[in-house]
Amino acid sequence: MVGVTERARQELKRILLENVDNPQAGLRLIADESGRLGLGMDVEMPGDQVVEYEGSKVLLVETELAARLEGVSIDVDDTPDGPKLVLVKNE
């Protein structure tokens, strides 16, 4: 199961509100063929790990990907271009 920090939940909620009109949808963490991670809009599927924040489903992660991300958390890194979601190893 992938962890999500409070700050990352806030950032995911901001991204969700700015980009998704469907109240049933959330942001899905997806991996491409090379393993690179990204976000896309989707609805909850059976078995998904669902991360909620302030009543919204801010992140959806399918079971297999969540298992591969065991031991890491999503956090926010401040960059000159603004906040960026990053993966960090759990301590």
N, C-alpha and C positions, 0 to 999 in steps of 0.2 A: 504494500500500500504506500503510495506516495504521500508525503506530508506537504502541507501548505501553511506557510507562516501567516500571521495576522495581516502583515503588510502586503503580502502577495494576494490574500483574499480581497483586500481593499482595491488593489490594482486590477485584479480580475473583474471585480464588480464595475469599476470605472470603464474598462474595455467593453464589457458586456453592455452596459447602458449606452455607450457611444455607438455600438455597431450592430446590435441585435434588436429587432422590433418585435419578435415573437416572444411573448411572455412564458411560453412553454420550453423555449430553447435555452441552451447554455453554451459555454465554450468547451469544446472537446479537445483534449490533448491528443495529438496524433503523431505517429512516427512514419516517416517516408521509408522507401526501400533501403536507403543508406543508414537509417537509424536516426536521422535528424528529426528533432521535435518541432512541432508547430501547433497553432491553435486554429480551430475552425468551428463554425456554428453547427450545432446538432441538437437533437432531443435525446433525453435519457433512454437508454436501452436496458433490457434485463441484464443484471449482473454488473452494471457499471458501478464504479466507485464515484460517488457524488459528493462534491464539496459545496456546502451552502454558506452563504454570508448574507446577513440581513434579509432573510426570506427569499433570496434568489439562488438558483443553482448556478454557481459561478464556474464550476469546473466539472467535466465529465471525463472519466478515464476508464477505458475498457479493461476487463479483468487481467488479460495477459500482459498488457502494457504496465498496469499497476504493479503486477508481480515483478516485472523486470526492473522497476524503479524502486524496489524495496531498499530502504536504507538511505534514500535521498529525499530532500524537501525542495519545494519551489519557494524561492524568496525573491526579493527585489533588490537590484543593484542600481544605484544612482549613477547615471552617466551624463556627459555633457549634452547628449541628445534627449535626456529625460529618463524616466524610470524604465528599467529593462528586467523582465522576468529571467531568473537564472536558476539552475539546479545546484544545490549544495549538499555535500555529504553530511548525514546526521552524525552527531558526536556521541 
